[in-house]
Amino acid sequence: MADKSDSAPKPKTRGLGRGLSALMADVTPATPEAPKRPDTHLPIERIRPNPDQPRRHFDEAELKELADSVTRRGVIQPIIVRPDPTHPGDYQIVAGERRWRASQLARLHEMPVLIRDYSETDVLEIAIIENIQRANLNPVDEAAGYRALMDRFGHTQEQLATALGKSRPYIANLLRLLALPDDVQGYLTDGSLSAGHGRCLVGHPEASALAKRILQGGLSVRATEKLVKQGLSPKPRQPRPSAEKDADTRALEAELAAQLKMGVSITHKPGGEGGTLALHYRDLDQLDDLLRALGG
């Protein structure tokens, strides 16, 4: 194993502020068919984690699984490091801490690395990019990552789409989820609701109450779209008048029909005193007779 007194590999300087596409070229995962070529191999004890790493929790079961893979196949993708600003001669992890931890479990003595002369800003940007690339990332955290890249570093939706291999509408739709109430975002974060459900609720004044209704009913996205259009308080249907009329109404209809020599229909409004009187004429001559009678 190499000793700390050995001369350190010379960092490959790529320049600061290289832009999103250049950073993505380093962070994009390699494949077994096309692994990235490391700059060098470093002793594991000369590699330190980044104290500002936003990811604090590493699942033990997943690390064990990755360590088993490292034991069988080695580390396929080099991790990215930079000269440690606080420990001369050592290197700080920029991206790839999971692989470093798994390699320790696998009892490796050294690791393949890409050495970059990144600034603090570059390191923060890469940490966000690496977090976005996680396969199990929920839609709210993914959207927050895109928002951070736009707000902190001035990237546009088009630039993010190009660099990350996404469509611009995909990124725009995810960003809209950040406008949802906190409780609805919580349902998206824990997987109770999908991003499709969330998009239906964006901008709705009853989003929180609708989300609870969706969860209670286990509604699909299609059913959610209908619920959102209808709202929680649809206008009640007016009850249809009963086809069955009371004896007094039928008697009054018969009396008027005999006097007017026309068909007569009386309908009372439910719960009220008013109603509708309809006269049914047989032909225009009968209508003329009625108009003359009404005219005196």
C-alpha positions in Angstrom: 0.0 0.0 0.0 1.3 3.5 -0.9 2.5 5.6 2.0 1.4 9.2 2.6 5.0 10.4 2.1 4.9 9.2 -1.5 4.6 12.0 -4.0 1.0 12.9 -4.7 -0.3 12.5 -8.3 -0.4 15.8 -10.1 -4.0 17.1 -10.4 -5.3 17.6 -13.9 -6.6 21.1 -14.0 -9.6 21.6 -16.2 -10.3 25.2 -15.3 -12.9 26.8 -13.0 -16.4 27.7 -14.0 -16.5 25.2 -16.8 -20.2 25.2 -17.3 -22.9 22.6 -16.8 -22.2 20.4 -19.8 -18.5 20.1 -18.8 -19.4 19.2 -15.2 -21.9 16.6 -16.5 -19.2 15.0 -18.6 -17.4 14.1 -15.4 -20.5 13.1 -13.3 -22.4 11.1 -15.9 -22.2 7.4 -14.9 -20.0 5.1 -16.9 -21.2 1.7 -18.3 -19.5 -1.7 -18.1 -19.1 -1.5 -21.9 -17.6 2.0 -21.8 -15.9 2.6 -18.4 -14.2 5.9 -17.9 -10.4 5.8 -17.8 -9.1 7.0 -14.4 -6.4 9.6 -14.0 -4.7 7.5 -11.4 -5.3 5.2 -8.4 -5.2 6.6 -4.9 -4.8 4.8 -1.5 -8.2 4.7 0.2 -6.8 6.3 3.4 -5.7 9.4 1.4 -9.3 10.0 0.3 -11.6 11.9 2.6 -15.4 12.5 2.3 -16.6 16.1 1.7 -17.8 17.5 5.0 -20.4 19.6 3.1 -21.9 16.5 1.3 -25.7 17.1 1.3 -26.4 13.4 1.4 -26.0 12.3 5.0 -27.7 8.9 5.0 -26.3 5.8 3.2 -28.5 2.7 3.3 -26.5 -0.1 4.9 -28.1 -2.8 2.8 -27.5 -1.0 -0.4 -23.8 -0.4 0.6 -23.4 -4.1 1.3 -24.9 -5.0 -2.1 -22.5 -2.5 -3.8 -19.6 -3.8 -1.8 -20.3 -7.3 -3.0 -20.4 -6.0 -6.6 -17.1 -4.2 -6.0 -15.5 -7.4 -4.7 -16.6 -9.4 -7.8 -16.0 -6.8 -10.5 -14.0 -3.9 -9.0 -14.9 -0.2 -9.2 -16.1 0.4 -12.7 -16.5 4.1 -12.5 -13.7 6.3 -11.0 -14.8 8.6 -8.3 -14.1 12.3 -8.7 -11.8 14.0 -6.2 -10.0 17.3 -5.7 -7.0 18.3 -3.6 -8.2 18.5 0.0 -8.1 22.3 0.9 -7.8 21.5 4.6 -5.4 18.4 4.5 -2.5 18.9 2.1 -1.5 15.7 0.4 -4.9 14.2 0.7 -7.9 14.3 -1.6 -11.5 15.2 -1.0 -14.4 13.4 -2.6 -16.4 15.5 -5.1 -18.7 12.7 -6.4 -18.8 9.0 -5.6 -18.9 8.7 -1.8 -21.1 5.6 -1.9 -18.4 3.8 -4.0 -15.7 4.9 -1.6 -17.7 3.5 1.4 -18.5 0.3 -0.5 -14.8 -0.1 -1.4 -13.9 0.2 2.3 -16.4 -2.6 3.1 -14.9 -4.7 0.3 -11.4 -4.1 1.9 -9.9 -2.5 -1.2 -6.5 -0.7 -0.7 -6.8 1.8 -3.5 -9.4 3.3 -5.9 -9.5 4.7 -9.4 -10.0 8.4 -9.4 -10.5 11.4 -11.6 -8.6 14.4 -10.1 -10.1 17.8 -10.8 -9.2 21.3 -9.5 -12.8 22.2 -8.7 -13.9 25.4 -6.8 -16.3 25.3 -3.9 -19.0 26.4 -6.3 -18.2 23.6 -8.7 -18.3 21.1 -5.8 -21.8 22.3 -4.7 -23.1 22.2 -8.2 -21.9 18.7 -8.8 -23.4 17.5 -5.5 -26.8 18.7 -6.7 -26.3 17.1 -10.1 -25.3 13.8 -8.5 -28.3 13.9 -6.2 -30.7 14.5 -9.2 -29.3 11.4 -10.9 -30.3 9.1 -8.2 -32.7 6.5 -9.6 -35.0 6.5 -6.5 -35.3 10.2 -6.2 -38.9 11.4 -5.5 -40.3 14.1 -7.8 -40.3 16.9 -5.2 -36.6 16.5 -4.4 -35.8 16.2 -8.1 -37.7 19.4 -8.8 -35.9 21.1 -5.9 -32.6 20.1 -7.4 -33.5 21.6 -10.8 -34.7 24.8 -9.0 -31.4 25.0 -7.1 -29.4 24.7 -10.3 -31.4 27.5 -11.8 -31.5 29.8 -8.8 -27.9 29.3 -7.6 -26.1 29.0 -10.9 -28.3 30.8 -13.4 -29.1 27.7 -15.6 -32.2 27.8 -17.8 -34.6 25.0 -18.3 -33.3 24.5 -21.8 -29.7 24.2 -20.5 -30.8 21.7 -17.9 -32.8 19.7 -20.4 -29.8 19.5 -22.8 -27.2 18.6 -20.2 -29.3 16.2 -18.2 -30.9 14.4 -21.2 -34.4 15.5 -20.3 -37.1 17.3 -22.3 -37.9 20.9 -21.4 -41.6 20.1 -20.7 -40.5 17.3 -18.3 -38.4 19.8 -16.2 -41.1 22.5 -16.4 -43.8 20.1 -15.2 -41.6 19.0 -12.3 -40.9 22.6 -11.3 -44.6 23.3 -11.1 -44.9 20.8 -8.3 -43.0 23.1 -6.0 -46.0 25.4 -6.1 -48.2 22.8 -4.3 -49.0 23.2 -0.6 -46.4 21.6 1.8 -48.7 18.7 2.8 -49.4 17.8 -0.8 -45.6 17.9 -1.5 -45.2 15.6 1.5 -47.6 13.0 -0.2 -45.4 13.2 -3.4 -42.2 12.8 -1.3 -43.3 9.7 0.5 -44.8 8.1 -2.7 -48.5 8.3 -1.6 -49.2 10.4 -4.7 -47.5 10.4 -8.1 -46.2 13.3 -10.0 -49.2 12.9 -12.3 -51.5 13.4 -9.4 -49.5 16.4 -8.3 -49.7 18.1 -11.8 -53.5 17.8 -11.7 -53.6 19.7 -8.3 -51.2 22.6 -9.2 -52.9 25.9 -8.8 -56.2 24.5 -7.4 -57.4 26.4 -4.3 -58.6 23.1 -2.7 -55.4 21.2 -3.5 -54.9 19.9 0.1 -58.5 18.7 0.5 -58.6 17.2 -2.9 -55.3 15.3 -2.2 -56.9 13.7 0.9 -59.9 12.7 -1.2 -57.6 11.1 -3.8 -55.8 9.2 -1.1 -59.0 8.0 0.6 -60.4 6.8 -2.7 -57.2 5.5 -4.2 -58.0 7.4 -7.3 -56.1 7.1 -10.6 -54.6 10.1 -12.4 -57.5 10.0 -14.8 -60.1 9.9 -12.0 -58.2 12.8 -10.3 -58.5 14.9 -13.4 -62.3 14.5 -13.3 -62.4 15.2 -9.5 -60.3 18.4 -10.0 -62.7 19.7 -12.7 -65.7 18.9 -10.5 -64.3 20.2 -7.2 -65.3 19.1 -3.8 -68.7 20.8 -3.7 -70.5 20.2 -7.0 -73.8 22.0 -7.5 -76.6 19.7 -6.2 -79.1 18.6 -8.8 -82.5 20.1 -8.5 -85.0 17.3 -7.6 -87.4 16.5 -10.4 -91.1 17.2 -9.7 -93.0 14.2 -8.8 -95.0 12.7 -11.6 -97.8 11.9 -9.1 -100.1 14.9 -8.6 -102.5 15.3 -5.7 -106.2 15.2 -6.1 -106.8 18.9 -5.7 -104.3 19.7 -8.4 -105.9 17.2 -10.8 -109.4 18.7 -10.0 -108.2 22.2 -10.7 -106.7 21.1 -14.0 -110.0 19.6 -15.0 -112.0 22.7 -14.1 -109.8 25.0 -16.1 -109.7 22.7 -19.0 -113.5 22.6 -19.1 -113.8 26.4 -19.0 -111.0 27.1 -21.5 -111.7 24.2 -23.8 -108.0 23.5 -23.8 -105.5 21.0 -22.2 -104.2 22.4 -18.8 -101.2 21.3 -16.8 -100.3 22.6 -13.3 -96.9 22.0 -11.7 -96.1 23.2 -8.1 -92.5 24.0 -7.2 -91.3 21.7 -4.4 -91.4 23.4 -1.0 -92.9 26.6 -2.4 -96.3 28.1 -3.1 -95.6 29.1 -6.7 -95.6 26.9 -9.8 -96.3 26.7 -13.5 -99.5 26.8 -15.5 -99.2 25.3 -19.0 -102.0 25.6 -21.6 -102.0 23.2 -24.6 -103.7 24.4 -27.7 -104.8 22.0 -30.5 -104.4 24.4 -33.4 -104.0 28.1 -34.2 -107.7 28.7 -34.2 -107.9 27.5 -30.6 -105.0 29.8 -29.7 -106.9 32.7 -31.3 -110.0 31.9 -29.2 -107.8 32.0 -26.1 -106.3 35.4 -27.0 -109.7 36.9 -27.6 -111.0 35.6 -24.3 -108.0 37.0 -22.4 -108.4 40.3 -24.2 -112.0 40.7 -22.9 
